[in-house]
Every structure is written in structure tokens, then in C-alpha cells.
Amino acid sequence: MKKRTKTLLIGTGAVALGMTAVGALSYTLTNYLVKIAMDREPPKVKNMDKAKEQLRGFEDVDFFYANLEKNSEKLRNCGCEMVSIRGYDGERLVGHWYPCENAQRIIIAMHGWRSSWAKDFGTISEFWHSKSCSVLYAEQRGQNNSGGEYMGFGLLERYDCQSWAQWVDKRNEAALPIYLAGASLGATTVLMTAGLDLPENVHGVIADCGFTSPHEIWKHVVQNNLHLSYGVIGKLASDICRKKIQMGTKEYSTVDAMKNSSLPVLFIHGSDDHFVPVEMTYENYEACTAPKRLLIVPGADHGMSYATDTKAYQTALKDFWNDFD
């Protein structure tokens, strides 16, 4: 073998080995990130709170979270009836039914990623109750007491929300208007659910800081909060996601749902959201072909709009109900 040829082959082999090592490293990193995103039991992280802060792109605000924990405890102890149903795939789904005397409407509330029904809605629950709303607080699949090994970032949860709407409708003897409400992942869930067949008594959707699709939110977090390139990671992430839930990260989006839904929507988002960029709500709003309202709360970070401007938030809700009940 000529020396030049031998050198070329050795060099090519070294490059191939290097590319293989890079590929293996990319897969290991991506698999780790997807487990954090989707698995009920995430990989062990030395300080999960700090890791979640890095993923969200902002630090916990002490006064906000102290108040949140207090209100969360109050809602957990309010005497809700724990109920359960079977999801479309047979998984057990748990909810908490909080009826209101002389109710005027019913809300189905879907909480966010690695959160809980009481944590995400404890602060607003008293207002809902004071405005004659019976509420079904659902526990999202892959979290807390509901079944499922994975979270689906709306791809699976939309069918769960549809099942809850059917369950509520059967109990709705007074034919009260039903609203789907969600925060963060819950907002994406209810927006995606709007693209499905729903009972006639579902009158609208309330979406607070929802993202558009798994692909887009993962891309945003990886690029902006983790400061990594999403090219190879994005392709691998979609493949891993498909293996877990039989759907890829681009399979469906809130934009797809908004283009094909006739349900009125109230979109809410904080202008300073570092986890789910407010631009995603603008994109959903533009895509929505149904009656729509938009509330952008100046200075509010992720999930903090109600606490930041309670009056504006309550007014937007009351106006929405007045128009679409």
C-alpha cells in the first residue's frame, strides 16, 4: 500500500471514529434531556430545583412561590372529591372535583409540566369559586397520581382533556357552559384539545402561557436557556420521543388546532416569560380563526400573570364569560 494511501485511510478512520464519538455523545446528551422532559421519573440530578431554574431560564421568585405554596395547601384542603377515569389508552387519570353551589359554569383545569393541580391553580381557585364556577382539577398523565410513564407535551394530554370534557358533560345536568383552562403545558393541552370533537356545552378555552409544540419549546429551551445547538439534538429528540409515545415532536401543534377550531379562546401571557416566549402566544393568536381575546401582562414571567396583574386577569375572565356563556 502506498504511503499516501495508507495515511489517507488512517486519517479517514480517525475522522470516522471522531464522528462516532460525537454522535454517541449527542445521543447520550439528548436522551438525558428528553428523560428530564418526558419521563415520570427523571434521571437523578444533584439539584433538581437548580436544574429546573436553568431550563426555565429564570430563578424562583421567593415572594411569589411562598404565596403559591400557601394557596396550594389551601386548595388541597378545600374538600375536593377525588375522581378517576380511564384515558383513551386505558391509563388511570385522576381529578379533583370542586362543585360550586348555584354554579353558572364549569371549568376543566389542566396544570403544567412537573407541577400539580393545587400548585398551578391554588392562587386563582378562590376567584373561580366566588364567580360561581364548579371546577374539575385534572392531574396530567405521567405526573403525580395519574397513570402513564411519560408526559406527552400536549400530544397525549389533549385526548385526556377530551375524556375529562366528556366525563364532565355527563354530570352536567343543568347544561352549564364548560371551559377548558390550562397553564403552561396545561395551556398547550387545552389548545390542542380544541382541535378535537368535544361536547356541545364546551364554550371556550382559556390558555395561560402555552407553547406551540414539543419541537418548538424544546428548541427554545435548548438554544436560549441551555445555550446549545438544536440541529442534531432536535432530530434525535424527535426520534426518542416517537419511541416513547409513538409520536414525534412535530406531529401536532397548537397552531394546527387553532386553524381548525371554532371555540372562542382567551390567550394570556406574561411579556417577560423566559420559559415559554410570549411570541408563541402571538403565533397561536394569529392562527386562531375563532373568536379570540388576548391579554399580555407587562413584566410577568412564566405563570405569574395572575399574581402580577390580578385585576386585569380577572376582568379578562369575566368579560370572556359574559360574552360566551
C-alpha positions in Angstrom: 0.0 0.0 0.0 1.4 3.4 -0.9 2.3 5.7 1.9 -0.1 8.4 0.8 -3.0 6.0 0.6 -2.2 4.5 4.0 -2.0 7.9 5.6 -5.3 8.8 4.0 -7.0 5.7 5.2 -5.7 6.2 8.7 -6.8 9.8 8.7 -10.3 8.8 7.4 -10.6 6.2 10.1 -9.7 8.7 12.8 -12.3 11.1 11.5 -14.9 8.3 11.4 -14.1 7.4 15.0 -14.3 11.0 16.0 -17.7 11.4 14.3 -18.9 8.2 16.0 -17.8 9.6 19.4 -19.5 12.9 18.7 -22.7 11.1 17.6 -22.6 8.9 20.7 -22.1 12.0 22.9 -25.0 13.8 21.2 -27.3 10.8 21.7 -26.4 10.5 25.4 -27.0 14.2 26.0 -30.3 14.2 24.0 -31.6 11.1 25.7 -30.8 12.7 29.1 -32.6 15.9 28.2 -35.7 14.0 26.8 -35.9 11.9 30.0 -35.9 15.2 32.1 -38.7 16.5 29.7 -40.9 13.4 29.4 -40.2 10.6 31.9 -42.3 10.3 35.1 -39.1 9.5 37.0 -36.4 11.9 35.6 -32.7 11.0 35.8 -31.1 11.8 39.0 -29.9 15.4 39.2 -27.8 16.7 42.1 -30.0 19.7 42.5 -33.2 19.4 40.5 -34.5 22.8 41.6 -31.5 24.5 40.1 -31.7 22.3 37.0 -35.4 23.4 36.6 -34.4 27.0 37.0 -31.8 26.7 34.2 -34.4 25.0 32.0 -37.0 27.7 32.7 -34.5 30.5 32.2 -35.2 32.3 35.5 -34.7 31.9 39.2 -37.6 31.2 41.6 -39.1 34.5 43.0 -39.3 34.0 46.7 -42.4 36.1 47.4 -44.3 34.5 44.5 -43.5 30.9 45.4 -44.1 31.4 49.1 -47.6 32.7 48.4 -48.1 29.9 45.8 -47.3 27.2 48.4 -49.7 28.7 50.9 -52.6 28.8 48.3 -51.7 25.4 47.1 -52.1 24.0 50.6 -55.5 25.8 51.0 -56.8 24.3 47.7 -55.6 20.8 48.6 -57.6 21.0 51.9 -60.8 22.5 50.4 -62.7 19.3 50.3 -62.5 18.4 46.7 -63.8 15.0 45.7 -61.1 12.8 44.1 -62.4 11.1 41.0 -60.8 9.0 38.3 -61.5 7.9 34.7 -59.7 5.8 32.1 -57.9 7.6 29.4 -58.1 6.8 25.7 -55.3 4.2 26.1 -56.6 2.7 29.4 -54.4 4.7 31.8 -56.0 5.8 35.0 -56.4 9.6 35.2 -57.1 11.3 38.5 -59.0 14.5 39.0 -60.4 16.6 41.9 -64.0 17.8 41.6 -64.8 21.0 43.4 -68.5 21.8 42.9 -70.0 25.3 43.5 -73.5 25.9 44.8 -75.7 27.5 42.1 -72.9 27.2 39.6 -73.1 29.2 36.4 -70.3 27.4 34.5 -67.8 24.6 34.8 -64.0 24.8 34.3 -61.7 21.9 33.5 -58.3 22.9 34.7 -55.1 21.3 33.3 -51.8 22.0 35.1 -48.3 22.4 33.8 -45.1 20.4 33.4 -43.7 18.8 36.6 -46.3 20.7 38.6 -49.6 19.9 40.2 -53.3 20.9 40.2 -53.1 22.6 43.5 -49.9 24.4 42.8 -50.9 25.9 39.5 -54.4 26.8 40.4 -54.3 27.4 44.2 -54.0 31.2 43.7 -56.9 31.6 41.3 -59.2 29.0 42.8 -60.9 31.3 45.2 -61.8 33.7 42.4 -63.2 31.0 40.3 -65.3 29.7 43.2 -66.5 33.3 44.0 -67.7 33.6 40.4 -69.9 30.5 40.6 -67.5 28.1 38.8 -67.5 24.4 39.5 -64.1 23.1 38.7 -62.6 19.8 37.7 -58.9 19.9 38.5 -57.2 17.2 36.4 -53.9 15.6 37.2 -51.9 15.3 34.0 -50.7 11.9 32.8 -47.1 10.9 33.8 -47.4 13.1 36.9 -48.5 12.8 40.5 -51.4 10.3 40.9 -52.4 9.9 37.3 -51.0 6.9 35.3 -48.6 6.9 32.4 -44.8 6.7 32.3 -44.4 9.7 30.1 -45.6 13.3 29.6 -46.6 14.0 26.0 -46.3 17.8 25.9 -49.9 18.1 24.7 -49.7 15.3 22.1 -51.2 12.7 24.5 -52.8 15.1 27.1 -55.2 16.5 24.5 -57.0 13.2 24.4 -57.1 13.1 28.2 -58.6 16.5 28.3 -61.2 15.4 25.8 -62.1 12.4 28.0 -62.5 14.8 31.0 -64.8 17.0 29.0 -66.9 14.0 28.2 -66.9 13.0 31.9 -67.9 16.5 33.0 -70.6 16.7 30.3 -72.3 13.6 31.6 -72.5 15.1 35.1 -73.7 18.5 33.7 -77.4 18.0 34.2 -78.0 21.8 34.0 -76.2 22.0 30.7 -73.9 24.7 32.1 -71.2 26.1 29.8 -67.9 24.3 30.1 -64.5 26.0 29.7 -61.1 24.3 29.2 -58.4 26.2 31.1 -54.7 25.5 31.4 -51.4 26.9 32.4 -48.1 26.3 30.5 -48.2 22.6 29.4 -51.9 22.7 30.5 -52.5 25.7 28.2 -51.0 23.7 25.3 -53.1 20.8 26.3 -56.4 22.7 26.1 -55.4 24.5 22.9 -54.6 21.2 21.2 -57.8 19.7 22.7 -59.8 22.5 20.9 -58.9 20.7 17.6 -60.8 17.5 18.7 -64.5 16.7 18.8 -65.9 18.0 22.1 -69.4 18.1 23.7 -71.6 21.0 22.6 -71.5 22.5 26.0 -67.8 23.3 25.8 -68.0 27.1 25.1 -64.4 28.2 25.2 -60.7 27.8 26.0 -58.5 29.8 28.5 -54.8 29.4 27.7 -52.2 30.9 30.0 -48.6 30.9 28.7 -48.9 27.9 26.4 -46.2 26.7 23.9 -46.9 25.8 20.3 -45.4 22.2 20.1 -42.9 20.0 21.8 -40.4 20.7 19.0 -40.6 24.5 19.4 -40.5 24.6 23.2 -37.6 22.1 23.3 -35.7 24.1 20.6 -36.3 27.4 22.6 -35.1 25.9 25.9 -32.0 24.2 24.4 -30.9 27.2 22.4 -31.8 30.0 24.7 -31.6 28.6 28.2 -29.0 25.8 27.8 -27.1 27.6 25.0 -26.7 24.5 22.8 -27.2 24.0 19.1 -30.6 22.2 18.4 -29.8 20.8 15.0 -28.7 17.2 15.8 -30.3 17.3 19.2 -33.7 18.2 17.6 -33.6 15.2 15.2 -32.6 12.8 17.9 -35.1 14.2 20.4 -38.0 13.6 18.0 -36.8 10.1 17.3 -36.6 9.3 21.1 -40.0 10.9 21.7 -41.5 8.8 19.0 -40.1 5.6 20.6 -41.7 6.7 23.9 -45.2 7.8 22.8 -45.4 6.8 19.1 -45.5 10.4 18.1 -42.7 12.8 17.0 -42.2 16.3 18.3 -43.7 17.9 15.2 -46.7 15.6 15.0 -49.2 18.2 16.0 -49.2 21.8 17.3 -51.5 24.4 18.9 -51.3 26.3 15.6 -52.8 23.3 13.8 -55.6 23.2 16.3 -56.3 26.9 16.2 -56.6 26.8 12.4 -59.4 24.2 12.7 -61.3 25.1 15.9 -64.4 27.2 16.3 -64.1 27.5 20.0 -63.6 31.0 21.4 -60.2 31.4 23.1 -58.8 33.8 25.7 -55.0 33.9 25.3 -52.9 35.1 28.3 -49.2 35.5 28.6 -46.6 37.4 30.5 -44.4 39.8 28.5 -41.2 38.7 30.3 -41.7 34.9 30.1 -38.2 33.3 29.9 -39.5 29.7 29.7 -42.3 29.9 27.1 -41.7 33.0 24.9 -44.6 35.3 24.5 -44.1 35.1 20.8 -45.7 31.6 20.9 -49.0 33.0 22.2 -48.8 35.7 19.4 -48.4 32.9 16.9 -51.4 31.0 18.4 -53.5 34.1 18.4 -52.7 34.9 14.8 -53.5 31.3 13.8 -56.9 31.3 15.7 -59.8 31.5 13.3 -62.4 31.5 16.1 -63.5 34.5 18.3 -60.4 35.4 20.3 -59.1 37.7 23.1 -55.6 38.5 24.1 -54.2 39.6 27.4 -50.4 40.3 27.6 -49.3 41.2 31.2 -46.3 43.5 31.2 -43.4 42.4 33.4 -44.9 38.9 34.2 -42.6 35.9 33.9 -43.8 32.3 33.4 -47.1 31.5 35.1 -47.0 34.8 37.0 -49.6 36.8 35.1 -52.4 36.4 37.6 -50.2 37.4 40.5 -48.6 40.3 38.6 -51.9 42.0 37.4 -54.8 40.3 39.2 -57.3 43.0 38.3 -56.6 42.8 34.5 -56.7 39.0 34.6 -60.0 38.8 36.5 -61.5 41.4 34.2 -60.5 39.5 31.1 -62.0 36.3 32.5 -65.3 38.0 33.5 -65.6 39.7 30.1 -64.9 36.3 28.3 -67.6 34.5 30.3 -70.1 37.3 29.8 -69.6 37.1 26.1 -69.5 33.3 25.7 -71.6 31.7 28.5 
